[in-house]
Amino acid sequence: MLLLDFKMSLLLLLVALPLLFSSANSKAVTQLDREAEALLRWKSSISDEAGPSGCLKSWSKHISPCNWTGVACINTVPQGRGLGDSDAVPGVANISLPMCNLSGRLDGLDFVALPRLVHLDLNDNKLSGPIPPSIGTLGELTKLDLSSNSISGPIPPSIGNLTGLTYLDLSQNYQFLNGHLPSTLGMLHNLEKLDLCRNSFTGPVPPSLGNLTLLDFIGLSCNKLSGNIPHELGMLHRLSFLHLLQNNISGSIPGSFGNLTRLELLDLSYNHILGSIPSTFWNLKSLKTLVLASNRINGLLPQEIGFLVSLTHLDLSSNQFTGSIPPQIGQCRRLLQLSISDNLLTGSIPQDLGQCTGLYDLDFSRNNLSGTIPIGFAQLYQLHNLNLSYNSLGGRFGGTSLPSALVSLDHNIDICGDQRYGLTPCEASELDGKNEGKRHNKRLILVLLLSFGLFCFICLAIGSLALFCWRRKLAKCRTKSKPADMFSIWNFDGKIAFQDLLDATENFDEKYCIGSGGHGSVYRAEVRGSVFAVKLLHSMEDYTDEGTFHAEIDVLTKTRHRCIVKLYGYCSHSQCRFLVYDLMERGSLASILHEEQLARELDWPKRVAIVRDVAQALSYLHHDCDEPIIHRDIKSNNILLDRDFKGYVSDFGMARKLKHIYSSSSTIFAGTCGYMAPELSSTMVLTEKCDVYSFGVVVMEVVMGKHPGDLLLPFFCQTQQHKKLTDILDQRIVEPTSNEEQDIILLVLVAFGCLQICPKARPTMKQVCQAITDRNCPAAILIKPLHEVTLQDLHDFCSTVRNI
């Protein structure tokens, strides 16, 4: 009987086991199916613009989501179950789809259906829409990367629920991500990296960030943050990198920063910071890069600066420091870059600086330094830039190994030395009588030169007056003649043109608006069979000075080049002001690179041709106009393309003649974040080399299909030097042919040359134009196949562009 009972029990167990396993598997399938359905719904709402070969090709209901591209699963044991393998339930844990050209809304993804998600990486796509509050349900999430998209709106406070998060990157969503930073960010106690750079966040930096004691990196640069720097940030003892540049931060530097003993980089430049550097600051023995440029920091430079023995980059330019440069700065022997330009410093240059033998960039310009130039500077063999201009220095300059183009000693008292630097040769002392005779001769020569100069000035004034009268008479004659072109800048019936444009745009109705920028909105106007672009300036306040408005018109009317958008006419009216241009059918280069289908049409030959067009236009502005013109805002949004993808430089709202820039402090600072030359943070003086730098950014953007971002950092080679050139090329277009490979290499070489930190090390636009036209690529770099060329290879060759 017992044997029979045992057999019956065993039989029941054998029958029940498959049912139990079937139940467990059913639950697993049900959970995984829910996650798959959520992802497939999201797929149907977005566009995989890479086409059939794109990242989402494998996303199908016929394939397990664990085998989809960019998706990884893990097995987890439901709460209350055993630890056996049969109890494990698979679930989606990792979604990684960077650089997949995905276009659609982020809030179309049902985060609630993905409770076991650990990693979410969607960087460098075309995703838009807000970050949904439901993202706070991802309690297991450790990495969230939504950078380089077009995500909009504020960060939802629910993000504070992601307490396991170690990596949060929302950078480079540009003007779309905005609003105040939520205080709930301070609840992410495991966070190690926080990058919110290049957005439009406003309001204060949340003091609650001081709770994130594991933070190693904070990136808040290029936003619109305001208020004081919270002293709570001084509690982040593990912090190594703090980027706050280009905001509206005010107040002083917190003394608590002296507690950040692991800090390696601190950049507070381009803000409104006041006060002096706190004394606790000199405890930061690990600090390698300190950038405080373009603030209003004052006080003395203390001798304790010598305690920062790890410093490699120090930029204190464009502040209000007083006193002398402490000799102890020579103890910072690892210095590579040192700029204290545009301050109120006095005294002499310390001889001890000669001990910093690795210096490659030294800028003490625009102070009131006196004495002589240290003889030890001749031993700074790594020096690539030396700028001591606008001081009161004198005496003998022993020279350096630098070419004269990279040394600036202008506007000092009496420096003598090597003639290749534009200096007067130093002469040995002679008899007093001879010296007196020489002084007398010099005075006589000076009087004669002044007299001759006055005579020339009078002749020039009379000639200019005569020329003015002749031109005025000519203009009157032209006004009386019959107009040949309704919109000719020199000759049209203004009343008819004005009324025709108002009629064509229905008084500038929004439905005719085809674009908007920092200076105005652009409207499409069809008048008598011709189509024009009419740029209506935003407000009268931008041009309250009538002379300023007409000075800009003067710049535009003096330019005649096939690669510069043609100006037909303008209107200066009490109610509105507008400019009339050729209409460019393709729109801006930026918009085309942003649109997947259009970007694929923009193949390598077209891209090379566009770069050549822009180079020719800038070379014309800088070198071939009667008076050199600086554009001041070169960027992809200001490069327009016609029907045949020919490039045209546009938007001269900030352009100035070079002589006007030097004579007017009100027009010096201009440009767009991400395209501005780095020297603007130290000198605030704009030259044609600022256009060259911006051009380099645009070239990299054309090659990469997106803004180059971190590749613009002066230290990029330390972290990305082994990256292959093919890794950064725009993957949306077909692989280049061998001839196109040479063009691509040349473009990147030119770009790296234009992006040199030292302005004088950059080529002129005439040199750039010649290099691109001649396709003069260094043979040594062409020995390697394209897939073997690294960024470091190109960086090493970029200096050759100057000599092409």
PyMOL commands that set and color helices and strands:
alter all, ss='L'
color gray80, all
select helices_A, chain A and resi 2-45+51-53+65-67+85-87+106-108+111-113+133-137+157-161+183-187+207-211+231-235+255-259+279-283+303-307+327-331+351-355+375-379+404-406+419-421+432-480+494-504+510-512+540-543+546-557+589-594+596-601+604-624+636-638+658-663+665-667+678-681+688-704+709-712+716-720+725-728+738-754+759-761+765-774+779-782+786-788+791-803
alter helices_A, ss='H'
color red, helices_A
select strands_A, chain A and resi 47-48+71-76+89-96+102-105+119-121+126-130+143-145+150-152+167-169+178-180+193-195+200-203+217-219+224-228+241-243+248-250+265-267+289-291+298-300+313-315+320-323+337-339+344-345+361-363+385-387+394-397+407-408+414-417+513-516+520-527+530-537+567-572+577-582+587-588+629-630+639-641+647-649+656-657
alter strands_A, ss='S'
color yellow, strands_A
deselect
rebuild
show_as cartoon
